[in-house]
Amino acid sequence: MNRNAISRAGLGRVLTAAAVFALASTGPAAAKESRSYVLAYFGHAVASKEGDCQGGLNPKLDIQYAKNMQALGMPGAEIEKLMKNFGDEGQSWDKNKIGQIMNTRARVNGEAENTFAHPAAVADANLKYVTGKVAKGFNLDGAADADAFADPDTGEKGIDNQVFRALGCVDPFRGTLASGTAFWLFMWMAEKDSMPAWLITVEGDDLSKDGPVDVILSRAIEVTKFNANGEARADMTYRQDPDPRMKANVFKGEIKGGIVNVASQANLHMMQDQLTFPNFDLANFHLRLTSDTEGRMEGLIGGYQPIEQVYFALGQGGLAAENNYSPELPGMYHLMRKLADGPADAQGQRWSISTAYHIKAVPAFMAVKDTGATAKASENTANR
């Protein structure tokens, strides 16, 4: 076995319809090898370490809410009285005085408005952010800026991941690639059985060797199939969603040392789930995936993502989200705006921010609606 190649697990399996078609073709074009995978996990790429937040982590919700009421100008005695009953106000909204105040702490033209619909109109809580030196991700701008991260495993300099910097001192967003974060483990469990499956296809002349490849990201009509233990089931067939909004998701990349890499200036556009990302966009799309001996893929995708998309994923649940897994949502919005490093608009404002996502994928078959062809994850050849 060539260990620098994408794994050829399942080499003895029967060729699919696409492979048979390719072998029977009499056309002059050389057949391409094509392997497809279905998304098995998705969450922010994190690399939290002890001491990476100067001054410690951001306050727990009760302490932060007391600070927020103080920022609203409420008297200390009133705040103290309210906080005595914090967390013990029952489920009745009319008794949840703190919830009512926190739900409308935005101020628009002097009027109280919904906090989570108007995060920029909420007083900045000045949350702490990651001051450590390591993060997972990509060098998106090709520069080794002094304030950029280094990869904790490879030592690569210039890693851009400002979402990790902004959220990494909030407890539910801390973790490692191995452990995940409380927030994303919850979100993945909540959406994995309902969101249309994401598909990744790698195409090249010979995927057992280093060389140029095309990497194609698309979506299935079906949801991902899972085993009883919650792990994604390999070798299932998915029909590719023909939605034209994803037709441009074809990226030039390469296999180098057995690793699939994409470093593009183009944009990725996907749709995920109403719970997190109804629309998912990454400018300067980057990808890095490695394959194990079973043919499973794991790695990162990254780029510059609109802040409004990240904020929606964190806070679409409003006060319930803030009380359960996204403490001080407007504060996180303010941090992302202050740390944003995406391209500036004509007014010098930056509305996107560098980020990276940790993904896992397992081998799959993909049926392409317009040709009836099927791309196999392990070892097919397909004539396109």
N, C-alpha and C positions, 0 to 999 in steps of 0.2 A: 504493500500500500504506500502510495506517496503521501506522506504526512503533511506536506505543504499544500495539499489540495483540499477542497471542500469534501467532507466525509462522504464516502460512497456506501453508507449503510444500506442494506437491502439490495445489494447488487444483483442478486439472482431473481428479483421479481420480474413479472411479465411486463413487457412493453405496453404502454397505453396506446390508445387510438392515434394520438398525435405522433408517437414514435413510429408506429407502423406506417402511417402516411408518409413520414419523412423518408423512411427506408425505401418505400416503393416509388418515390418521386423520381422522375427522369429529368427534372430541370437542372440547369447548370449550377445553381447556387449551392454552396456548401451548407449542409445541415448544421443547425446550432443546437447545443445542449441547453436544456432548460430545467430548472428545479424550482419548485414553489413551496412556500411555507405559510402557515397560518399563525397569527399572533396568539401567544399563550400567556403573556403578561405585559403590563404597561404601567409605568410610573416614573416620577421624576428621578433622575440620576443624582444620588447624594453620596457624600463622603464625610459625614460628621465625625469630628474628633473631640476628645476632651480638651477644653480650653480654647476652642476656636471662636468663641463669642466673648469678646472683651467685656468684663463686668458680669458675665453669666448670661443665662437665658432670659428671654422676655418674661414679664410677670404672668402668673396664672390669672384666670379670668376674673376672679373676685377682686384681686388687687387692681387689675387694669380697669375694671368697671368703676371702682372708687375713684381712680385717677380721672376717668372720663367725666364723671359727675362733677368733680372739682373743676375740670376745664370748662364745664358748662356754667360755672359760677354758682353752683349750689352750695349752701352753707355746710360747714363741716359737721355740725350737730345733726342735720337732716340726713347727710350721707351716712353717718355712723348708725343712725337709727334704721335706715333702710337696709344697710349691709348686715345687720344682726339677723335678718330674715332671709338673706341670700341663700338660694338653693332649697328653701323650705316654704315656698309660696304656693305649692300645689300646681295643678294644671290649669286652673282658672285664670284666664287672661286678665280679668278685671282685678285680680289680687296681685298680679305680677307687676308691681310698680316699677321695679328696676328694668324689667323687660320693656315696658312701655317707654321709659326714658331712653334706653339704649337703642330702641327701634327707630326713634325719631331724633337722633342727635345731630343730624345734618342741619345746616342753616343756609337757606337760599333766600336772598332778599329779606333776611331777618326772620323768616318763617321756618318753623320746624318741619323737616321733610324726612322721607324714608332714608335711613342711614345707608342702606346697602345699594339703593338705586343712585345715590349721590355721594360716593365715597370721597370725592375731591372736596366736597362741601362740609366734611367733618374735620374738626381740629386734628392736626397731625399728632399722633401719640409719640412720635420720635422713637420708634422701636429700634432695638439693637439689631445689627446685621453681622454676618460672618466676617471676622477679621483674620481667620486662618489663611493658610497659604495653599491649601490643596483642594481640588475638586475634580470631578469627572466631567468630561465634555470634549469640546473641540476648540481648536484655534480658528475661529471663524473669520477673523480679519487679517490673518497672516502675520500679525505683529506679536512681539513678545513684550507687551507693556509691563511696566514695573508693578502695576497693581493687579495684573492678571494672575490666575491660579496656575499651579503645576499639577500634573496628574500624579496621584499618590502611588500608582503602581509602576508607571513607565518613566516618570520624571519629566515628561514633555512639558515645555514651558508655553506660556501664552494661552492657557485654557480660558475660554470665555463661557461663564455660566453664572450670570447675574441673578437669575431666579434662585439658584441655590444660595447665593450670598444674601438675597433679600429675605428668604423664608427660613434659612437654616438655623436661626436662633429662636424659632417658635417650636415648641416641643413636638407637636404632631407631625412636623416636617423634618425631623431629624432621623438619621439612620445611615445605613450603608447599602451598597448594591446587594449584599448577601441578605441583609435583614429587611430591606424595604423601610418605608415610613408608615406610621399609623394611618395617616391620611390616605395615601395611595393604596395601601392594602385594603382599607375599607372601601374605597371607590372602585377598585378593580373587582372585588367580590360583589359589589352592588350592581355593576353594569355588565359583567362578562357574559352573563346568560341572556342578555337582551340586545346588546349592540351588534350590528352586522360585523362579521369577522373581517379583520384586515389581512390582506394577502401580500406577500413579498415574493417576487420572482427574480431569479438570477439567471441571465442568459449569456452564453459565450461559446466560442468555438470548441473549447475543451476545458471544462471546469475542474479537471484534475491537475491543471497547470496554472502557474501564475500568468496573468495577462489581462487584457481589457475585457470588460463585461458591461452589459446593461442591467441596471437594477430597476425593477418596475414595482411600484406600490399601487394597490387597488383595494377594492372592497368587495366582499361577497354579498350575495342576496341572503344567504343563511347566516345564522349566528355560529360561533365556534362550538364545536362538540367537545364535551368534557367527560372524562372518566369519573367513576364513583369517588375517587380520591381528590377530585377537584383539578387534576392536571389535564391540560389540553390533549385530546386524543389525536395521535398521529395517523397519517395516511387516509384521512377522510376526504371526500370530494366536495368542492365548493364551486358554485356558479358565480362567475365574475359579474359584478354589477356594471351594466353598460353606461352608467351615468357619465355624460361627457365632461363633467367638471373634473374628473380624475384622469382624463386621457393624457394630460401633459406630464403625468408622474413617471416619466422615463428618464433615468439619469445615467450618464456615463460614469463608470467606475472601473475598478481594477481588483483582481485578486493578487495579493502580495503576501508571501509567506503563509498562505492558507487563510488570510483574513480578507473579507470583502470590504472595500473602502469606496466611499463616495465623498468627494469634496467639491460641491457644486456651487455655482453662483445663482442657480435657478431656484424656483420656489416649489415647495411641496404643498398641495392642497388635498386634505382628506376631510371626511365627516366621520364622527365617532358616535357619540351618544348624547342625548339631551341632558344627562346628568352632569357631564363634564364639558365636552367639546362638541357642540352641534357643528361647528366649523373648526378645523385644525389647520393652521398655516405655519410653515417654517420657511423663512427666506434664507438664502445661502445654505441650502439643505446639505447636511453632512450625515454620513452613516458609517458605522464600523461594526461588522458582525463576524463572529468566529463560530466554527462548527465543531461539535463533539463527535465521538465515534458512533453515536446513534443517529447522526444526521440532524440533531437539534441545533438551532442557532440562538446566539445570545450576544447582546452588545448594546450599542447606543445609536440613537438618532438625535439630531440637534439642528439648531439654527436660531434665527431671530423670530420670536413669536409676538403677535400683538398682545399688549398688556391686558386689553379688555378680555381676551380669550382666557388668559391665565386667571384673571380675577373672577370671571364667570365660573370657572371650575371650582375655585375656592369658596365662592360666596353665593352661588345661585340659591342656596337654601336659606339665605337671609339670617335672621336672628337664631333660628334653629341650628344652622351651620356654625354660627359664631359660638353658640353655647356648647356644641358637641365636638367639633374638630377643627375649626378655623378661628381661634381666638383673635380678637381685634382685627377684623377684616379691613376696615378703612386704613388702619396703620400699615398693613401689608401692601395695600394699594399705593399709599404714599411712598413706601420704601421702593417699590418697583419703579415708580415714576422717577424718583431721585437717582436710582442706580441704572436706569435704562441706558443701553449702549447701542441700540439699533440705529439705522440711518435717520438723520434729522430731516424734518420737513422744512418748508420754505421759511417758517418762523423760528427755526432752530429747535423745535420741540421733538423729542424722541418718544415715539409711541409703541416701540417694540423693544424686546429685551432678549438677551442671549439665554438659551436654555438647553438642556439635554434630557432625554428620556431613556430610561433603561427598558429594554424590550427583550422578550424571549419568544421563540417561534419553533414550531415543530413541522416536520414534513407533511405536505398535503398535495392532493390533486386539485387542479384548477380547470374547470370547464369554461371555455371562452365562447360566449353565446353566438357571436357572429360567424364562427367557423366550425363550432362543434369540437374543436381541438381540446386536449387535456394536457396540461403541463404537470409533470410529476416531480416531487421534491428530490428524489434520490439520484436518478440516473437517466432520465429520458433525453432523447434527441427530438427536437421539433423543427419543422420547416416553416418559417414565418415569411 
